Amino acid sequence: MAEDPDPTAQRQLTVSDRDLDALAEDLSRWLDSKVSADHPPKISALSRPQGAGMSSPTVLFDAEWSVDGRLEAGSFVARMTPEAESFPVFENYDLETQYKIMAGVAEASDVPVPELRWLETDEKPLGTKFFVMKRIDGRVPADNPPYVFIGWLFDASPEQRAQLTANTVEVIAKVHAIKDPATRFPMLDGPGQALRRHVEWHRKWYRWALADDGYSIPIIERAFDWLDAHWPADPGPDVLAWGDSRPGNILYDGFEPVGVLDWEMAGLGPRELDIAWLIFIHRFFQDIATRFEQPGLADFLRRDDIVAKYEEVTGYTVRDLDFYIVYAALRHAIVMARVKRRMIHFGEDTDTPDRDDYVMHRASLEALLAGTYEWD
């Protein structure tokens, strides 16, 4: 335990070494071509969000320009395809599909997705594809350091956290209520059962991210075998699954959702994909707190509370949840193992002889596979 890093310290993670001043100039030239400004647009307050993820470089900026003497301005977010040299988390990062999904969700529901402005598929302006959306003011429960140790959610009352839990579940229910998702999002559809396609996509991702380079992770392969042996007899109806369904991807005004972010993992599949992900990702953080003999937030995002609220809102009976929680833990294991490789690559971490240690939540996944994981 003494050798473990301080869990409340922010970890420095390599995302991009792109010079922000040069990026501001490139953005100004690109925006000029989109708005036909009287003069080159002024780009200011360019920054990278604190604690941002590694899957896609993101920058915040303000822009000001005039057209025919009329002043226009706004605060924006640019989300870019990862650079090849950044050791990306995903094999392919499909910004166009992500953009279309966000547009479709905005059209078909009142889920508060950010207002989209531009999609740029030409890599010349910034050296990579990107899209721009309006910036929403709000606060996010932090991943780095985790919200179970410090921050506004940690300092909130149990009643306020219960309110945030209910509001978050309602957001997920609204996403799932979008009608005819396979028709509205045909790029996510395909032959055969959606759940099979979902799992096979992750199996392929595991091979690309780890196994094919000689980084086989035994516990991940055991988890895939477990899924095959415990496959649901009837996965139920398919919905649009948000994919990364958790408070860390929602902007809140107080405890009310005002922006639903990060649709890169969206797909078609059973409702339980999102429900289990919401449950497990919090348990991932809570288990870290327990490991460090800290209280964490044991009252927050409890399994039974989430299921009860979802069933109340939707009238749907959640099924086979243990299967989907193991699958969530497996999916996150691939993320963690790839991130471990990435950190070793950039000199931010050291290797370990036991490949299962690439999975930070190894003990939790082992207990889930054995059926011995202890819930509150």
VOGU-3710 file (C-alpha; in Angstrom, 3 decimals, decimal comma):
1> maedpdptaq> 0,000/0,000/0,000  2,848/2,387/0,806  4,141/2,062/-2,747  0,839/3,109/-4,286  0,632/6,657/-5,669  -1,461/9,266/-3,922  -4,991/8,694/-5,305  -5,934/12,355/-4,750  -3,073/13,636/-6,930  -3,760/14,556/-10,547
11> rqltvsdrdl> -1,822/12,269/-12,885  -0,039/13,884/-15,808  -1,034/12,108/-18,994  0,309/12,800/-22,467  -2,499/13,816/-24,829  -0,938/16,061/-27,466  2,177/18,203/-27,800  0,553/20,489/-30,371  1,584/24,117/-29,830  -1,494/26,119/-28,817
21> dalaedlsrw> -0,305/29,387/-30,408  0,159/27,665/-33,759  -3,201/25,954/-33,333  -4,861/29,340/-32,730  -3,487/30,622/-36,029  -4,672/27,508/-37,858  -8,126/27,795/-36,289  -8,369/31,441/-37,294  -7,600/30,648/-40,935  -10,016/27,733/-40,949
31> ldskvsadhp> -12,854/29,666/-39,291  -12,351/32,523/-41,754  -13,079/30,093/-44,571  -16,333/29,024/-42,872  -17,837/32,379/-41,919  -16,461/34,685/-44,641  -15,334/37,196/-42,040  -14,425/40,787/-42,831  -11,054/40,179/-41,199  -9,314/37,064/-39,829
41> pkisalsrpq> -11,257/35,871/-36,784  -9,647/36,453/-33,409  -9,022/33,252/-31,446  -8,451/33,638/-27,703  -8,544/31,744/-24,406  -7,319/28,596/-26,138  -6,778/25,795/-23,611  -6,995/22,080/-23,016  -9,642/21,049/-20,468  -8,231/19,858/-17,163
51> gagmssptvl> -8,551/16,129/-16,619  -9,640/15,500/-20,208  -9,512/11,961/-21,539  -6,938/10,546/-23,927  -9,183/9,145/-26,645  -9,551/12,431/-28,502  -7,599/15,706/-28,167  -9,976/18,481/-27,116  -9,420/22,217/-26,984  -11,547/25,083/-25,702
61> fdaewsvdgr> -11,451/28,479/-27,381  -13,252/31,763/-27,818  -13,691/33,290/-31,255  -14,700/36,736/-32,422  -15,277/37,958/-35,983  -17,439/40,268/-38,043  -19,401/39,743/-41,243  -20,462/42,868/-43,167  -19,659/44,899/-40,081  -21,826/42,760/-37,779
71> leagsfvarm> -19,922/41,432/-34,770  -20,241/37,742/-33,930  -18,595/35,798/-31,138  -18,835/32,598/-29,168  -17,166/30,041/-26,947  -16,447/26,716/-28,604  -14,996/23,239/-28,170  -12,995/21,497/-30,887  -12,750/17,713/-30,748  -10,049/16,221/-32,951
81> tpeaesfpvf> -9,017/12,838/-34,248  -5,953/11,592/-32,325  -2,601/12,070/-34,019  -0,885/8,869/-35,164  2,119/9,503/-32,911  -0,092/9,889/-29,827  -0,401/6,102/-29,315  -4,216/6,244/-29,641  -6,548/4,284/-27,405  -8,813/3,230/-30,291
91> enydletqyk> -7,771/1,752/-33,624  -10,146/3,983/-35,555  -11,638/7,197/-34,260  -14,748/7,951/-36,319  -15,513/11,621/-35,726  -18,046/11,735/-38,558  -20,165/9,010/-36,964  -19,879/10,673/-33,555  -21,041/13,962/-35,085  -24,006/12,289/-36,793
101> imagvaeasd> -25,014/10,498/-33,611  -25,002/13,738/-31,630  -27,032/15,443/-34,340  -29,495/12,547/-34,394  -29,887/12,534/-30,613  -30,518/16,281/-30,631  -33,148/15,898/-33,352  -34,964/12,936/-31,779  -34,930/13,841/-28,070  -34,461/16,567/-25,485
111> vpvpelrwle> -31,195/15,064/-24,274  -28,987/18,161/-23,801  -26,208/17,525/-26,291  -23,994/20,489/-27,197  -25,011/22,504/-30,252  -22,933/21,349/-33,210  -21,468/23,985/-35,514  -19,010/22,494/-37,996  -17,633/19,119/-39,055  -14,281/19,267/-40,863
121> tdekplgtkf> -13,281/16,085/-42,686  -10,338/17,670/-44,489  -7,165/17,080/-42,499  -5,278/19,997/-44,064  -6,482/22,911/-41,865  -5,392/21,391/-38,519  -3,535/18,273/-39,614  -6,417/16,049/-38,520  -10,191/15,795/-38,799  -12,244/17,627/-36,174
131> fvmkridgrv> -15,613/19,052/-35,309  -16,603/22,177/-33,420  -19,504/22,597/-31,027  -20,692/25,380/-28,785  -19,261/25,352/-25,300  -21,645/24,740/-22,395  -20,867/26,124/-18,956  -21,122/23,502/-16,251  -19,191/21,289/-13,890  -18,180/17,639/-14,200
141> padnppyvfi> -17,336/15,067/-11,508  -13,614/14,601/-12,043  -11,841/11,372/-13,001  -8,348/12,736/-12,339  -8,203/12,751/-9,348  -11,379/10,687/-8,860  -14,476/12,386/-7,458  -14,666/9,763/-4,674  -11,762/11,517/-2,925  -12,227/15,224/-3,484
151> gwlfdaspeq> -14,320/17,881/-5,225  -17,808/19,320/-5,404  -19,613/15,981/-5,633  -17,628/14,610/-2,692  -18,594/17,698/-0,680  -22,285/17,487/-1,636  -24,952/16,108/0,666  -26,321/12,563/0,246  -29,597/14,122/-0,906  -27,831/16,120/-3,606
161> raqltantve> -25,953/13,029/-4,793  -29,245/11,126/-4,900  -30,662/13,921/-7,043  -27,701/13,670/-9,405  -28,129/9,884/-9,588  -31,797/10,228/-10,522  -31,086/12,927/-13,109  -28,300/10,872/-14,683  -30,500/7,779/-14,953  -33,211/9,906/-16,558
171> viakvhaikd> -30,735/11,101/-19,191  -29,889/7,490/-20,040  -33,590/6,610/-20,204  -34,177/9,468/-22,651  -31,396/8,188/-24,909  -32,948/4,715/-24,828  -36,389/6,130/-25,653  -35,278/7,300/-29,116  -37,479/5,382/-31,544  -36,259/3,135/-34,369
181> patrfpmldg> -32,550/3,545/-33,527  -31,376/1,160/-36,270  -33,201/3,255/-38,857  -32,116/6,595/-37,430  -28,495/5,461/-36,995  -27,917/2,974/-39,832  -24,129/3,313/-39,521  -24,425/1,449/-36,207  -26,506/-1,406/-37,604  -25,298/-4,640/-39,142
191> pgqalrrhve> -26,032/-8,338/-39,620  -26,904/-10,610/-36,735  -27,592/-9,870/-33,093  -26,530/-6,404/-31,936  -25,092/-7,719/-28,663  -22,933/-10,234/-30,558  -21,641/-7,460/-32,813  -20,942/-5,298/-29,765  -18,876/-7,991/-28,047  -17,056/-8,993/-31,233
201> whrkwyrwal> -16,088/-5,355/-31,834  -14,489/-5,311/-28,379  -12,756/-8,632/-29,006  -11,266/-7,196/-32,188  -10,260/-4,017/-30,327  -8,517/-6,103/-27,644  -6,511/-7,937/-30,297  -5,454/-4,671/-31,965  -4,737/-2,783/-28,735  -2,897/-5,558/-26,922
211> addgysipii> -2,818/-9,219/-27,974  -1,588/-8,842/-31,546  1,433/-6,885/-30,267  2,342/-9,617/-27,794  0,477/-8,122/-24,837  -2,057/-10,843/-24,130  -3,910/-10,243/-20,862  -5,071/-13,572/-19,386  -7,849/-12,103/-17,248  -9,335/-10,315/-20,257
221> erafdwldah> -9,353/-13,531/-22,254  -10,943/-15,361/-19,305  -13,636/-12,691/-19,196  -14,431/-13,170/-22,893  -14,766/-16,912/-22,242  -17,058/-16,159/-19,287  -19,313/-14,050/-21,509  -19,575/-16,852/-24,063  -20,546/-19,275/-21,297  -23,157/-16,972/-19,713
231> wpadpgpdvl> -24,763/-15,425/-22,807  -28,317/-14,117/-22,175  -31,045/-16,312/-23,626  -32,949/-13,196/-24,712  -31,001/-9,899/-24,746  -34,230/-7,980/-25,303  -34,896/-5,027/-27,587  -32,064/-2,928/-28,989  -31,775/0,767/-28,209  -29,234/3,471/-28,915
241> awgdsrpgni> -26,673/2,821/-26,183  -24,737/5,953/-25,247  -21,711/3,798/-24,490  -19,820/5,922/-21,971  -22,811/6,523/-19,711  -21,519/8,136/-16,533  -21,527/11,457/-14,654  -17,971/12,179/-15,819  -19,386/12,746/-19,306  -22,152/15,098/-18,214
251> lydgfepvgv> -21,955/18,813/-17,520  -24,131/19,799/-14,571  -25,608/23,133/-13,544  -25,818/22,469/-9,847  -27,044/18,881/-10,017  -29,070/19,245/-13,230  -27,622/17,886/-16,519  -27,006/20,612/-19,095  -24,602/18,867/-21,487  -24,197/15,202/-22,425
261> ldwemaglgp> -20,753/14,559/-23,898  -18,517/11,845/-25,394  -20,507/9,715/-27,838  -17,489/7,878/-29,253  -18,573/4,525/-27,773  -22,224/4,739/-28,880  -23,766/1,681/-30,480  -26,887/-0,424/-30,769  -27,636/-3,014/-28,113  -29,614/-3,864/-24,982
271> reldiawlif> -30,452/-1,181/-22,441  -28,355/-2,987/-19,837  -25,139/-1,952/-21,620  -25,532/1,606/-20,330  -27,034/0,657/-16,981  -24,163/-1,716/-16,182  -21,527/0,772/-17,341  -22,965/3,441/-15,040  -22,901/1,012/-12,113  -19,464/-0,427/-12,770
281> ihrffqdiat> -17,510/2,749/-13,491  -18,565/4,191/-10,154  -17,628/0,918/-8,449  -14,240/1,139/-10,145  -13,620/4,458/-8,403  -15,255/3,376/-5,129  -13,107/0,246/-5,009  -10,005/2,440/-5,323  -11,202/4,444/-2,317  -11,791/1,238/-0,339
291> rfeqpgladf> -8,335/-0,002/-1,267  -6,857/3,144/0,268  -9,077/2,739/3,344  -11,051/5,848/2,433  -14,855/6,155/2,661  -15,308/7,273/-0,932  -18,969/7,741/-1,844  -20,647/4,507/-0,787  -24,083/6,172/-0,939  -23,693/7,191/-4,599
301> lrrddivaky> -24,805/5,350/-7,755  -25,698/2,185/-5,883  -26,690/-0,753/-8,057  -30,162/-1,222/-6,577  -30,914/2,510/-6,664  -29,982/2,773/-10,332  -32,065/-0,253/-11,319  -35,064/0,929/-9,308  -34,945/4,434/-10,797  -34,507/3,149/-14,357
311> eevtgytvrd> -37,424/0,746/-14,005  -39,567/3,513/-12,469  -38,842/5,925/-15,314  -39,113/3,464/-18,202  -41,397/0,656/-17,046  -38,772/-1,779/-18,317  -37,572/-4,677/-16,163  -33,785/-4,886/-16,123  -32,514/-8,401/-16,916  -29,237/-10,370/-16,830
321> ldfyivyaal> -27,463/-7,497/-15,083  -24,600/-9,647/-13,764  -23,673/-10,508/-17,361  -23,568/-6,866/-18,388  -21,584/-5,778/-15,329  -18,925/-8,393/-16,118  -18,961/-7,108/-19,692  -18,569/-3,515/-18,447  -15,610/-4,594/-16,308  -14,115/-6,379/-19,338
331> rhaivmarvk> -14,553/-3,347/-21,581  -12,931/-1,146/-18,969  -10,124/-3,673/-18,571  -9,241/-3,226/-22,250  -9,221/0,542/-21,736  -7,005/0,294/-18,651  -4,568/-2,156/-20,250  -4,229/-0,010/-23,372  -3,732/3,096/-21,207  -1,043/1,228/-19,243
341> rrmihfgedt> 0,773/0,415/-22,496  0,396/4,021/-23,575  1,818/5,384/-20,314  4,781/3,008/-20,530  5,341/4,209/-24,106  5,514/7,845/-22,945  7,628/7,099/-19,868  4,777/7,841/-17,447  4,691/4,315/-16,000  6,826/1,183/-15,745
351> dtpdrddyvm> 6,182/-2,341/-16,999  5,163/-5,289/-14,840  5,908/-8,976/-15,416  2,318/-9,991/-14,615  0,179/-8,864/-17,544  -3,010/-9,056/-15,463  -1,611/-6,121/-13,485  -2,225/-4,002/-16,577  -5,850/-4,046/-15,404  -6,153/-1,634/-12,485
361> hraslealla> -9,376/-3,273/-11,300  -8,001/-6,787/-11,593  -9,245/-7,826/-8,142  -12,772/-6,619/-8,879  -12,890/-8,394/-12,230  -11,577/-11,612/-10,684  -14,308/-11,449/-8,014  -16,992/-10,765/-10,610  -15,887/-13,764/-12,657  -15,899/-15,940/-9,543
371> gtyewd> -19,274/-14,638/-8,399  -17,806/-13,398/-5,115  -17,872/-9,619/-5,678  -19,419/-7,913/-2,633  -22,069/-5,262/-3,253  -23,162/-2,763/-0,618
//
